[in-house]
């Protein structure tokens, strides 16, 4: 799976972003469980990028809703 760029994520509609977010969360959970077991080898750095992609999607979703503090 390739990294998600903000430019391409902005082209998605809300439902696509939610689907992408749920997929990333599932992938991250699998990677974390493999990391705990000690079976994670080559993809050790992928956890960081998955977390950042999740944060990027959440930021876009918050921007679209106009959530202000």
CHARMM-style PDB file with segment names, atoms N, HN, CA, C and O in Angstrom:
ATOM      1  N   UNK     1       0.844  -1.178   0.000  1.00  0.00      PROA
ATOM      2  CA  UNK     1       0.000   0.000   0.000  1.00  0.00      PROA
ATOM      3  C   UNK     1       0.885   1.235   0.000  1.00  0.00      PROA
ATOM      4  O   UNK     1       1.832   1.336   0.781  1.00  0.00      PROA
ATOM      5  N   UNK     2       0.570   2.164  -0.878  1.00  0.00      PROA
ATOM      6  HN  UNK     2      -0.199   2.082  -1.512  1.00  0.00      PROA
ATOM      7  CA  UNK     2       1.396   3.352  -0.983  1.00  0.00      PROA
ATOM      8  C   UNK     2       0.962   4.383   0.053  1.00  0.00      PROA
ATOM      9  O   UNK     2      -0.129   4.318   0.618  1.00  0.00      PROA
ATOM     10  N   UNK     3       1.844   5.315   0.272  1.00  0.00      PROA
ATOM     11  HN  UNK     3       2.731   5.367  -0.187  1.00  0.00      PROA
ATOM     12  CA  UNK     3       1.545   6.367   1.227  1.00  0.00      PROA
ATOM     13  C   UNK     3       0.482   7.291   0.675  1.00  0.00      PROA
ATOM     14  O   UNK     3       0.375   7.477  -0.537  1.00  0.00      PROA
ATOM     15  N   UNK     4      -0.290   7.859   1.555  1.00  0.00      PROA
ATOM     16  HN  UNK     4      -0.202   7.708   2.539  1.00  0.00      PROA
ATOM     17  CA  UNK     4      -1.362   8.765   1.157  1.00  0.00      PROA
ATOM     18  C   UNK     4      -0.870  10.202   1.192  1.00  0.00      PROA
ATOM     19  O   UNK     4      -0.355  10.671   2.208  1.00  0.00      PROA
ATOM     20  N   UNK     5      -1.030  10.876   0.102  1.00  0.00      PROA
ATOM     21  HN  UNK     5      -1.448  10.495  -0.723  1.00  0.00      PROA
ATOM     22  CA  UNK     5      -0.661  12.282   0.021  1.00  0.00      PROA
ATOM     23  C   UNK     5      -1.889  13.143   0.285  1.00  0.00      PROA
ATOM     24  O   UNK     5      -3.009  12.758  -0.050  1.00  0.00      PROA
ATOM     25  N   UNK     6      -1.679  14.291   0.877  1.00  0.00      PROA
ATOM     26  HN  UNK     6      -0.769  14.603   1.150  1.00  0.00      PROA
ATOM     27  CA  UNK     6      -2.783  15.174   1.210  1.00  0.00      PROA
ATOM     28  C   UNK     6      -3.523  15.615  -0.048  1.00  0.00      PROA
ATOM     29  O   UNK     6      -4.747  15.742  -0.048  1.00  0.00      PROA
ATOM     30  N   UNK     7      -2.776  15.844  -1.108  1.00  0.00      PROA
ATOM     31  HN  UNK     7      -1.781  15.740  -1.108  1.00  0.00      PROA
ATOM     32  CA  UNK     7      -3.388  16.298  -2.354  1.00  0.00      PROA
ATOM     33  C   UNK     7      -4.387  15.268  -2.884  1.00  0.00      PROA
ATOM     34  O   UNK     7      -5.469  15.634  -3.342  1.00  0.00      PROA
ATOM     35  N   UNK     8      -4.034  13.998  -2.824  1.00  0.00      PROA
ATOM     36  HN  UNK     8      -3.155  13.700  -2.453  1.00  0.00      PROA
ATOM     37  CA  UNK     8      -4.940  12.961  -3.315  1.00  0.00      PROA
ATOM     38  C   UNK     8      -6.082  12.716  -2.336  1.00  0.00      PROA
ATOM     39  O   UNK     8      -7.199  12.408  -2.751  1.00  0.00      PROA
ATOM     40  N   UNK     9      -5.810  12.849  -1.044  1.00  0.00      PROA
ATOM     41  HN  UNK     9      -4.902  13.099  -0.707  1.00  0.00      PROA
ATOM     42  CA  UNK     9      -6.861  12.643  -0.051  1.00  0.00      PROA
ATOM     43  C   UNK     9      -7.941  13.713  -0.136  1.00  0.00      PROA
ATOM     44  O   UNK     9      -9.106  13.437   0.146  1.00  0.00      PROA
ATOM     45  N   UNK    10      -7.574  14.915  -0.518  1.00  0.00      PROA
ATOM     46  HN  UNK    10      -6.627  15.140  -0.747  1.00  0.00      PROA
ATOM     47  CA  UNK    10      -8.555  15.992  -0.637  1.00  0.00      PROA
ATOM     48  C   UNK    10      -9.555  15.725  -1.760  1.00  0.00      PROA
ATOM     49  O   UNK    10     -10.645  16.296  -1.760  1.00  0.00      PROA
ATOM     50  N   UNK    11      -9.204  14.873  -2.706  1.00  0.00      PROA
ATOM     51  HN  UNK    11      -8.319  14.408  -2.706  1.00  0.00      PROA
ATOM     52  CA  UNK    11     -10.099  14.562  -3.817  1.00  0.00      PROA
ATOM     53  C   UNK    11     -11.149  13.529  -3.433  1.00  0.00      PROA
ATOM     54  O   UNK    11     -12.134  13.367  -4.153  1.00  0.00      PROA
ATOM     55  N   UNK    12     -10.966  12.827  -2.322  1.00  0.00      PROA
ATOM     56  HN  UNK    12     -10.166  12.958  -1.737  1.00  0.00      PROA
ATOM     57  CA  UNK    12     -11.918  11.814  -1.886  1.00  0.00      PROA
ATOM     58  C   UNK    12     -13.138  12.469  -1.262  1.00  0.00      PROA
ATOM     59  O   UNK    12     -13.050  13.565  -0.708  1.00  0.00      PROA
ATOM     60  N   UNK    13     -14.277  11.792  -1.353  1.00  0.00      PROA
ATOM     61  HN  UNK    13     -14.348  10.902  -1.803  1.00  0.00      PROA
ATOM     62  CA  UNK    13     -15.455  12.287  -0.650  1.00  0.00      PROA
ATOM     63  C   UNK    13     -15.424  11.757   0.789  1.00  0.00      PROA
ATOM     64  O   UNK    13     -14.526  11.003   1.163  1.00  0.00      PROA
ATOM     65  N   UNK    14     -16.405  12.155   1.577  1.00  0.00      PROA
ATOM     66  HN  UNK    14     -17.135  12.767   1.273  1.00  0.00      PROA
ATOM     67  CA  UNK    14     -16.393  11.813   3.006  1.00  0.00      PROA
ATOM     68  C   UNK    14     -16.460  10.308   3.250  1.00  0.00      PROA
ATOM     69  O   UNK    14     -15.768   9.788   4.125  1.00  0.00      PROA
ATOM     70  N   UNK    15     -17.283   9.617   2.485  1.00  0.00      PROA
ATOM     71  HN  UNK    15     -17.845  10.040   1.775  1.00  0.00      PROA
ATOM     72  CA  UNK    15     -17.416   8.169   2.683  1.00  0.00      PROA
ATOM     73  C   UNK    15     -16.119   7.447   2.328  1.00  0.00      PROA
ATOM     74  O   UNK    15     -15.730   6.500   3.013  1.00  0.00      PROA
ATOM     75  N   UNK    16     -15.454   7.881   1.273  1.00  0.00      PROA
ATOM     76  HN  UNK    16     -15.770   8.650   0.716  1.00  0.00      PROA
ATOM     77  CA  UNK    16     -14.178   7.261   0.905  1.00  0.00      PROA
ATOM     78  C   UNK    16     -13.126   7.477   1.990  1.00  0.00      PROA
ATOM     79  O   UNK    16     -12.330   6.586   2.284  1.00  0.00      PROA
ATOM     80  N   UNK    17     -13.133   8.667   2.577  1.00  0.00      PROA
ATOM     81  HN  UNK    17     -13.780   9.391   2.338  1.00  0.00      PROA
ATOM     82  CA  UNK    17     -12.184   8.938   3.662  1.00  0.00      PROA
ATOM     83  C   UNK    17     -12.467   8.049   4.873  1.00  0.00      PROA
ATOM     84  O   UNK    17     -11.540   7.554   5.513  1.00  0.00      PROA
ATOM     85  N   UNK    18     -13.737   7.852   5.180  1.00  0.00      PROA
ATOM     86  HN  UNK    18     -14.490   8.254   4.660  1.00  0.00      PROA
ATOM     87  CA  UNK    18     -14.083   6.991   6.312  1.00  0.00      PROA
ATOM     88  C   UNK    18     -13.666   5.555   6.055  1.00  0.00      PROA
ATOM     89  O   UNK    18     -13.172   4.874   6.954  1.00  0.00      PROA
ATOM     90  N   UNK    19     -13.865   5.094   4.818  1.00  0.00      PROA
ATOM     91  HN  UNK    19     -14.266   5.647   4.088  1.00  0.00      PROA
ATOM     92  CA  UNK    19     -13.448   3.740   4.462  1.00  0.00      PROA
ATOM     93  C   UNK    19     -11.938   3.589   4.547  1.00  0.00      PROA
ATOM     94  O   UNK    19     -11.435   2.594   5.071  1.00  0.00      PROA
ATOM     95  N   UNK    20     -11.221   4.572   4.035  1.00  0.00      PROA
ATOM     96  HN  UNK    20     -11.630   5.380   3.610  1.00  0.00      PROA
ATOM     97  CA  UNK    20      -9.758   4.550   4.071  1.00  0.00      PROA
ATOM     98  C   UNK    20      -9.260   4.572   5.512  1.00  0.00      PROA
ATOM     99  O   UNK    20      -8.295   3.891   5.856  1.00  0.00      PROA
ATOM    100  N   UNK    21      -9.928   5.362   6.349  1.00  0.00      PROA
ATOM    101  HN  UNK    21     -10.712   5.916   6.070  1.00  0.00      PROA
ATOM    102  CA  UNK    21      -9.555   5.461   7.758  1.00  0.00      PROA
ATOM    103  C   UNK    21      -9.741   4.123   8.468  1.00  0.00      PROA
ATOM    104  O   UNK    21      -8.878   3.702   9.238  1.00  0.00      PROA
ATOM    105  N   UNK    22     -10.852   3.465   8.214  1.00  0.00      PROA
ATOM    106  HN  UNK    22     -11.553   3.808   7.589  1.00  0.00      PROA
ATOM    107  CA  UNK    22     -11.086   2.174   8.868  1.00  0.00      PROA
ATOM    108  C   UNK    22     -10.080   1.128   8.387  1.00  0.00      PROA
ATOM    109  O   UNK    22      -9.626   0.303   9.180  1.00  0.00      PROA
ATOM    110  N   UNK    23      -9.728   1.150   7.103  1.00  0.00      PROA
ATOM    111  HN  UNK    23     -10.097   1.820   6.459  1.00  0.00      PROA
ATOM    112  CA  UNK    23      -8.721   0.223   6.585  1.00  0.00      PROA
ATOM    113  C   UNK    23      -7.368   0.456   7.243  1.00  0.00      PROA
ATOM    114  O   UNK    23      -6.675  -0.491   7.617  1.00  0.00      PROA
ATOM    115  N   UNK    24      -7.000   1.725   7.379  1.00  0.00      PROA
ATOM    116  HN  UNK    24      -7.563   2.494   7.075  1.00  0.00      PROA
ATOM    117  CA  UNK    24      -5.713   2.046   7.996  1.00  0.00      PROA
ATOM    118  C   UNK    24      -5.681   1.630   9.466  1.00  0.00      PROA
ATOM    119  O   UNK    24      -4.656   1.157   9.957  1.00  0.00      PROA
ATOM    120  N   UNK    25      -6.794   1.804  10.160  1.00  0.00      PROA
ATOM    121  HN  UNK    25      -7.627   2.187   9.760  1.00  0.00      PROA
ATOM    122  CA  UNK    25      -6.841   1.417  11.572  1.00  0.00      PROA
ATOM    123  C   UNK    25      -6.713  -0.095  11.738  1.00  0.00      PROA
ATOM    124  O   UNK    25      -6.068  -0.574  12.671  1.00  0.00      PROA
ATOM    125  N   UNK    26      -7.333  -0.840  10.826  1.00  0.00      PROA
ATOM    126  HN  UNK    26      -7.857  -0.451  10.068  1.00  0.00      PROA
ATOM    127  CA  UNK    26      -7.209  -2.305  10.871  1.00  0.00      PROA
ATOM    128  C   UNK    26      -5.766  -2.721  10.593  1.00  0.00      PROA
ATOM    129  O   UNK    26      -5.218  -3.581  11.281  1.00  0.00      PROA
ATOM    130  N   UNK    27      -5.159  -2.107   9.584  1.00  0.00      PROA
ATOM    131  HN  UNK    27      -5.605  -1.408   9.025  1.00  0.00      PROA
ATOM    132  CA  UNK    27      -3.769  -2.417   9.253  1.00  0.00      PROA
ATOM    133  C   UNK    27      -2.842  -2.088  10.421  1.00  0.00      PROA
ATOM    134  O   UNK    27      -1.928  -2.851  10.735  1.00  0.00      PROA
ATOM    135  N   UNK    28      -3.087  -0.948  11.058  1.00  0.00      PROA
ATOM    136  HN  UNK    28      -3.829  -0.328  10.803  1.00  0.00      PROA
ATOM    137  CA  UNK    28      -2.250  -0.544  12.185  1.00  0.00      PROA
ATOM    138  C   UNK    28      -2.391  -1.523  13.352  1.00  0.00      PROA
ATOM    139  O   UNK    28      -1.403  -1.847  14.012  1.00  0.00      PROA
ATOM    140  N   UNK    29      -3.605  -1.990  13.607  1.00  0.00      PROA
ATOM    141  HN  UNK    29      -4.407  -1.727  13.071  1.00  0.00      PROA
ATOM    142  CA  UNK    29      -3.816  -2.954  14.688  1.00  0.00      PROA
ATOM    143  C   UNK    29      -3.070  -4.258  14.407  1.00  0.00      PROA
ATOM    144  O   UNK    29      -2.476  -4.847  15.309  1.00  0.00      PROA
ATOM    145  N   UNK    30      -3.106  -4.706  13.144  1.00  0.00      PROA
ATOM    146  HN  UNK    30      -3.589  -4.228  12.411  1.00  0.00      PROA
ATOM    147  CA  UNK    30      -2.376  -5.922  12.782  1.00  0.00      PROA
ATOM    148  C   UNK    30      -0.875  -5.741  12.958  1.00  0.00      PROA
ATOM    149  O   UNK    30      -0.194  -6.620  13.487  1.00  0.00      PROA
ATOM    150  N   UNK    31      -0.362  -4.598  12.513  1.00  0.00      PROA
ATOM    151  HN  UNK    31      -0.914  -3.884  12.083  1.00  0.00      PROA
ATOM    152  CA  UNK    31       1.067  -4.345  12.642  1.00  0.00      PROA
ATOM    153  C   UNK    31       1.495  -4.267  14.099  1.00  0.00      PROA
ATOM    154  O   UNK    31       2.562  -4.758  14.469  1.00  0.00      PROA
ATOM    155  N   UNK    32       0.653  -3.647  14.927  1.00  0.00      PROA
ATOM    156  HN  UNK    32      -0.213  -3.249  14.626  1.00  0.00      PROA
ATOM    157  CA  UNK    32       0.994  -3.542  16.356  1.00  0.00      PROA
ATOM    158  C   UNK    32       0.987  -4.910  17.029  1.00  0.00      PROA
ATOM    159  O   UNK    32       1.836  -5.192  17.875  1.00  0.00      PROA
ATOM    160  N   UNK    33       0.032  -5.759  16.656  1.00  0.00      PROA
ATOM    161  HN  UNK    33      -0.657  -5.530  15.969  1.00  0.00      PROA
ATOM    162  CA  UNK    33      -0.001  -7.091  17.255  1.00  0.00      PROA
ATOM    163  C   UNK    33       1.204  -7.914  16.815  1.00  0.00      PROA
ATOM    164  O   UNK    33       1.770  -8.665  17.610  1.00  0.00      PROA
ATOM    165  N   UNK    34       1.597  -7.775  15.551  1.00  0.00      PROA
ATOM    166  HN  UNK    34       1.137  -7.165  14.905  1.00  0.00      PROA
ATOM    167  CA  UNK    34       2.801  -8.470  15.086  1.00  0.00      PROA
ATOM    168  C   UNK    34       4.044  -7.944  15.784  1.00  0.00      PROA
ATOM    169  O   UNK    34       4.967  -8.705  16.076  1.00  0.00      PROA
ATOM    170  N   UNK    35       4.068  -6.659  16.049  1.00  0.00      PROA
ATOM    171  HN  UNK    35       3.318  -6.041  15.813  1.00  0.00      PROA
ATOM    172  CA  UNK    35       5.205  -6.061  16.733  1.00  0.00      PROA
ATOM    173  C   UNK    35       5.337  -6.598  18.158  1.00  0.00      PROA
ATOM    174  O   UNK    35       6.438  -6.874  18.635  1.00  0.00      PROA
ATOM    175  N   UNK    36       4.195  -6.740  18.821  1.00  0.00      PROA
ATOM    176  HN  UNK    36       3.301  -6.516  18.433  1.00  0.00      PROA
ATOM    177  CA  UNK    36       4.209  -7.255  20.191  1.00  0.00      PROA
ATOM    178  C   UNK    36       4.659  -8.709  20.215  1.00  0.00      PROA
ATOM    179  O   UNK    36       5.403  -9.121  21.105  1.00  0.00      PROA
ATOM    180  N   UNK    37       4.205  -9.485  19.231  1.00  0.00      PROA
ATOM    181  HN  UNK    37       3.601  -9.151  18.508  1.00  0.00      PROA
ATOM    182  CA  UNK    37       4.596 -10.894  19.153  1.00  0.00      PROA
ATOM    183  C   UNK    37       6.062 -11.064  18.797  1.00  0.00      PROA
ATOM    184  O   UNK    37       6.680 -12.073  19.137  1.00  0.00      PROA
ATOM    185  N   UNK    38       6.618 -10.068  18.110  1.00  0.00      PROA
ATOM    186  HN  UNK    38       6.116  -9.248  17.835  1.00  0.00      PROA
ATOM    187  CA  UNK    38       8.007 -10.161  17.690  1.00  0.00      PROA
ATOM    188  C   UNK    38       8.158 -10.722  16.291  1.00  0.00      PROA
ATOM    189  O   UNK    38       9.268 -11.065  15.884  1.00  0.00      PROA
ATOM    190  N   UNK    39       7.066 -10.824  15.544  1.00  0.00      PROA
ATOM    191  HN  UNK    39       6.164 -10.545  15.875  1.00  0.00      PROA
ATOM    192  CA  UNK    39       7.143 -11.368  14.191  1.00  0.00      PROA
ATOM    193  C   UNK    39       7.236 -10.290  13.126  1.00  0.00      PROA
ATOM    194  O   UNK    39       7.300 -10.606  11.938  1.00  0.00      PROA
ATOM    195  N   UNK    40       7.244  -9.040  13.519  1.00  0.00      PROA
ATOM    196  HN  UNK    40       7.193  -8.783  14.484  1.00  0.00      PROA
ATOM    197  CA  UNK    40       7.336  -7.928  12.573  1.00  0.00      PROA
ATOM    198  C   UNK    40       8.793  -7.738  12.187  1.00  0.00      PROA
ATOM    199  O   UNK    40       9.627  -7.472  13.052  1.00  0.00      PROA
ATOM    200  N   UNK    41       9.112  -7.868  10.922  1.00  0.00      PROA
ATOM    201  HN  UNK    41       8.434  -8.084  10.219  1.00  0.00      PROA
ATOM    202  CA  UNK    41      10.499  -7.767  10.506  1.00  0.00      PROA
ATOM    203  C   UNK    41      10.747  -6.554   9.628  1.00  0.00      PROA
ATOM    204  O   UNK    41      11.257  -5.539  10.103  1.00  0.00      PROA
ATOM    205  N   UNK    42      10.397  -6.643   8.372  1.00  0.00      PROA
ATOM    206  HN  UNK    42       9.982  -7.467   7.986  1.00  0.00      PROA
ATOM    207  CA  UNK    42      10.726  -5.583   7.433  1.00  0.00      PROA
ATOM    208  C   UNK    42       9.841  -4.359   7.594  1.00  0.00      PROA
ATOM    209  O   UNK    42      10.273  -3.247   7.290  1.00  0.00      PROA
ATOM    210  N   UNK    43       8.615  -4.535   8.063  1.00  0.00      PROA
ATOM    211  HN  UNK    43       8.264  -5.438   8.310  1.00  0.00      PROA
ATOM    212  CA  UNK    43       7.669  -3.433   8.119  1.00  0.00      PROA
ATOM    213  C   UNK    43       7.700  -2.668   9.442  1.00  0.00      PROA
ATOM    214  O   UNK    43       6.698  -2.065   9.825  1.00  0.00      PROA
ATOM    215  N   UNK    44       8.806  -2.682  10.128  1.00  0.00      PROA
ATOM    216  HN  UNK    44       9.620  -3.172   9.817  1.00  0.00      PROA
ATOM    217  CA  UNK    44       8.870  -2.027  11.430  1.00  0.00      PROA
ATOM    218  C   UNK    44       8.636  -0.525  11.318  1.00  0.00      PROA
ATOM    219  O   UNK    44       8.048   0.065  12.225  1.00  0.00      PROA
ATOM    220  N   UNK    45       9.074   0.106  10.243  1.00  0.00      PROA
ATOM    221  HN  UNK    45       9.551  -0.373   9.507  1.00  0.00      PROA
ATOM    222  CA  UNK    45       8.888   1.545  10.076  1.00  0.00      PROA
ATOM    223  C   UNK    45       7.533   1.925   9.537  1.00  0.00      PROA
ATOM    224  O   UNK    45       7.196   3.109   9.493  1.00  0.00      PROA
ATOM    225  N   UNK    46       6.749   0.950   9.127  1.00  0.00      PROA
ATOM    226  HN  UNK    46       7.023  -0.011   9.163  1.00  0.00      PROA
ATOM    227  CA  UNK    46       5.445   1.227   8.528  1.00  0.00      PROA
ATOM    228  C   UNK    46       4.458   1.734   9.576  1.00  0.00      PROA
ATOM    229  O   UNK    46       3.537   2.481   9.247  1.00  0.00      PROA
ATOM    230  N   UNK    47       4.639   1.344  10.808  1.00  0.00      PROA
ATOM    231  HN  UNK    47       5.387   0.737  11.075  1.00  0.00      PROA
ATOM    232  CA  UNK    47       3.719   1.765  11.875  1.00  0.00      PROA
ATOM    233  C   UNK    47       3.670   3.287  11.960  1.00  0.00      PROA
ATOM    234  O   UNK    47       2.593   3.867  12.097  1.00  0.00      PROA
ATOM    235  N   UNK    48       4.810   3.924  11.880  1.00  0.00      PROA
ATOM    236  HN  UNK    48       5.685   3.453  11.768  1.00  0.00      PROA
ATOM    237  CA  UNK    48       4.875   5.382  11.954  1.00  0.00      PROA
ATOM    238  C   UNK    48       4.077   6.016  10.823  1.00  0.00      PROA
ATOM    239  O   UNK    48       3.330   6.967  11.049  1.00  0.00      PROA
ATOM    240  N   UNK    49       4.230   5.494   9.605  1.00  0.00      PROA
ATOM    241  HN  UNK    49       4.836   4.721   9.422  1.00  0.00      PROA
ATOM    242  CA  UNK    49       3.547   6.078   8.453  1.00  0.00      PROA
ATOM    243  C   UNK    49       2.048   5.825   8.497  1.00  0.00      PROA
ATOM    244  O   UNK    49       1.265   6.664   8.051  1.00  0.00      PROA
ATOM    245  N   UNK    50       1.645   4.691   9.025  1.00  0.00      PROA
ATOM    246  HN  UNK    50       2.281   4.009   9.387  1.00  0.00      PROA
ATOM    247  CA  UNK    50       0.205   4.417   9.166  1.00  0.00      PROA
ATOM    248  C   UNK    50      -0.422   5.411  10.142  1.00  0.00      PROA
ATOM    249  O   UNK    50      -1.503   5.945   9.897  1.00  0.00      PROA
ATOM    250  N   UNK    51       0.273   5.649  11.247  1.00  0.00      PROA
ATOM    251  HN  UNK    51       1.152   5.216  11.447  1.00  0.00      PROA
ATOM    252  CA  UNK    51      -0.226   6.603  12.238  1.00  0.00      PROA
ATOM    253  C   UNK    51      -0.339   7.996  11.640  1.00  0.00      PROA
ATOM    254  O   UNK    51      -1.311   8.705  11.899  1.00  0.00      PROA
ATOM    255  N   UNK    52       0.631   8.388  10.856  1.00  0.00      PROA
ATOM    256  HN  UNK    52       1.421   7.812  10.646  1.00  0.00      PROA
ATOM    257  CA  UNK    52       0.606   9.713  10.243  1.00  0.00      PROA
ATOM    258  C   UNK    52      -0.489   9.823   9.193  1.00  0.00      PROA
ATOM    259  O   UNK    52      -1.126  10.868   9.065  1.00  0.00      PROA
ATOM    260  N   UNK    53      -0.709   8.753   8.443  1.00  0.00      PROA
ATOM    261  HN  UNK    53      -0.192   7.904   8.547  1.00  0.00      PROA
ATOM    262  CA  UNK    53      -1.791   8.765   7.454  1.00  0.00      PROA
ATOM    263  C   UNK    53      -3.152   8.866   8.136  1.00  0.00      PROA
ATOM    264  O   UNK    53      -4.047   9.557   7.649  1.00  0.00      PROA
ATOM    265  N   UNK    54      -3.304   8.177   9.263  1.00  0.00      PROA
ATOM    266  HN  UNK    54      -2.578   7.616   9.659  1.00  0.00      PROA
ATOM    267  CA  UNK    54      -4.554   8.269  10.030  1.00  0.00      PROA
ATOM    268  C   UNK    54      -4.757   9.698  10.518  1.00  0.00      PROA
ATOM    269  O   UNK    54      -5.861  10.235  10.427  1.00  0.00      PROA
ATOM    270  N   UNK    55      -3.713  10.308  11.028  1.00  0.00      PROA
ATOM    271  HN  UNK    55      -2.816   9.872  11.102  1.00  0.00      PROA
ATOM    272  CA  UNK    55      -3.814  11.689  11.511  1.00  0.00      PROA
ATOM    273  C   UNK    55      -4.135  12.640  10.361  1.00  0.00      PROA
ATOM    274  O   UNK    55      -4.905  13.585  10.533  1.00  0.00      PROA
ATOM    275  N   UNK    56      -3.553  12.397   9.201  1.00  0.00      PROA
ATOM    276  HN  UNK    56      -2.927  11.630   9.061  1.00  0.00      PROA
ATOM    277  CA  UNK    56      -3.800  13.233   8.031  1.00  0.00      PROA
ATOM    278  C   UNK    56      -5.283  13.157   7.623  1.00  0.00      PROA
ATOM    279  O   UNK    56      -5.896  14.180   7.319  1.00  0.00      PROA
ATOM    280  N   UNK    57      -5.843  11.967   7.619  1.00  0.00      PROA
ATOM    281  HN  UNK    57      -5.346  11.136   7.866  1.00  0.00      PROA
ATOM    282  CA  UNK    57      -7.250  11.797   7.246  1.00  0.00      PROA
ATOM    283  C   UNK    57      -8.164  12.441   8.281  1.00  0.00      PROA
ATOM    284  O   UNK    57      -9.138  13.103   7.922  1.00  0.00      PROA
ATOM    285  N   UNK    58      -7.857  12.252   9.561  1.00  0.00      PROA
ATOM    286  HN  UNK    58      -7.065  11.714   9.852  1.00  0.00      PROA
ATOM    287  CA  UNK    58      -8.674  12.870  10.609  1.00  0.00      PROA
ATOM    288  C   UNK    58      -8.639  14.394  10.520  1.00  0.00      PROA
ATOM    289  O   UNK    58      -9.649  15.055  10.760  1.00  0.00      PROA
ATOM    290  N   UNK    59      -7.487  14.945  10.177  1.00  0.00      PROA
ATOM    291  HN  UNK    59      -6.667  14.407   9.982  1.00  0.00      PROA
ATOM    292  CA  UNK    59      -7.370  16.392  10.022  1.00  0.00      PROA
ATOM    293  C   UNK    59      -8.250  16.880   8.882  1.00  0.00      PROA
ATOM    294  O   UNK    59      -8.949  17.884   9.019  1.00  0.00      PROA
ATOM    295  N   UNK    60      -8.216  16.174   7.757  1.00  0.00      PROA
ATOM    296  HN  UNK    60      -7.648  15.359   7.646  1.00  0.00      PROA
ATOM    297  CA  UNK    60      -9.058  16.563   6.626  1.00  0.00      PROA
ATOM    298  C   UNK    60     -10.536  16.473   6.975  1.00  0.00      PROA
ATOM    299  O   UNK    60     -11.321  17.341   6.594  1.00  0.00      PROA
ATOM    300  N   UNK    61     -10.911  15.438   7.690  1.00  0.00      PROA
ATOM    301  HN  UNK    61     -10.273  14.733   7.999  1.00  0.00      PROA
ATOM    302  CA  UNK    61     -12.313  15.288   8.071  1.00  0.00      PROA
ATOM    303  C   UNK    61     -12.744  16.416   9.005  1.00  0.00      PROA
ATOM    304  O   UNK    61     -13.862  16.921   8.897  1.00  0.00      PROA
ATOM    305  N   UNK    62     -11.864  16.812   9.918  1.00  0.00      PROA
ATOM    306  HN  UNK    62     -10.956  16.403  10.006  1.00  0.00      PROA
ATOM    307  CA  UNK    62     -12.186  17.915  10.823  1.00  0.00      PROA
ATOM    308  C   UNK    62     -12.263  19.242  10.083  1.00  0.00      PROA
ATOM    309  O   UNK    62     -13.091  20.091  10.413  1.00  0.00      PROA
ATOM    310  N   UNK    63     -11.405  19.424   9.083  1.00  0.00      PROA
ATOM    311  HN  UNK    63     -10.732  18.734   8.815  1.00  0.00      PROA
ATOM    312  CA  UNK    63     -11.465  20.645   8.291  1.00  0.00      PROA
ATOM    313  C   UNK    63     -12.780  20.745   7.544  1.00  0.00      PROA
ATOM    314  O   UNK    63     -13.354  21.829   7.437  1.00  0.00      PROA
ATOM    315  N   UNK    64     -13.261  19.631   7.028  1.00  0.00      PROA
ATOM    316  HN  UNK    64     -12.795  18.750   7.115  1.00  0.00      PROA
ATOM    317  CA  UNK    64     -14.495  19.630   6.258  1.00  0.00      PROA
ATOM    318  C   UNK    64     -15.718  19.915   7.114  1.00  0.00      PROA
ATOM    319  O   UNK    64     -16.664  20.558   6.658  1.00  0.00      PROA
ATOM    320  N   UNK    65     -15.702  19.443   8.348  1.00  0.00      PROA
ATOM    321  HN  UNK    65     -14.934  18.921   8.719  1.00  0.00      PROA
ATOM    322  CA  UNK    65     -16.859  19.691   9.208  1.00  0.00      PROA
ATOM    323  C   UNK    65     -16.843  21.106   9.776  1.00  0.00      PROA
ATOM    324  O   UNK    65     -17.853  21.580  10.296  1.00  0.00      PROA
ATOM    325  N   UNK    66     -15.716  21.769   9.679  1.00  0.00      PROA
ATOM    326  HN  UNK    66     -14.896  21.384   9.257  1.00  0.00      PROA
ATOM    327  CA  UNK    66     -15.629  23.132  10.191  1.00  0.00      PROA
ATOM    328  C   UNK    66     -15.559  23.170  11.691  1.00  0.00      PROA
ATOM    329  O   UNK    66     -15.967  24.150  12.313  1.00  0.00      PROA
ATOM    330  N   UNK    67     -15.039  22.099  12.288  1.00  0.00      PROA
ATOM    331  HN  UNK    67     -14.707  21.303  11.783  1.00  0.00      PROA
ATOM    332  CA  UNK    67     -14.954  22.033  13.741  1.00  0.00      PROA
ATOM    333  C   UNK    67     -13.938  23.055  14.237  1.00  0.00      PROA
ATOM    334  O   UNK    67     -12.777  23.061  13.829  1.00  0.00      PROA
ATOM    335  N   UNK    68     -14.410  23.908  15.120  1.00  0.00      PROA
ATOM    336  HN  UNK    68     -15.354  23.903  15.452  1.00  0.00      PROA
ATOM    337  CA  UNK    68     -13.534  24.948  15.686  1.00  0.00      PROA
ATOM    338  C   UNK    68     -13.612  24.870  17.194  1.00  0.00      PROA
ATOM    339  O   UNK    68     -14.643  24.509  17.762  1.00  0.00      PROA
ATOM    340  N   UNK    69     -12.544  25.202  17.811  1.00  0.00      PROA
ATOM    341  HN  UNK    69     -11.707  25.495  17.349  1.00  0.00      PROA
ATOM    342  CA  UNK    69     -12.498  25.158  19.279  1.00  0.00      PROA
ATOM    343  C   UNK    69     -12.680  26.531  19.848  1.00  0.00      PROA
ATOM    344  OT1 UNK    69     -12.671  26.700  21.067  1.00  0.00      PROA
TER     345      UNK     69
END
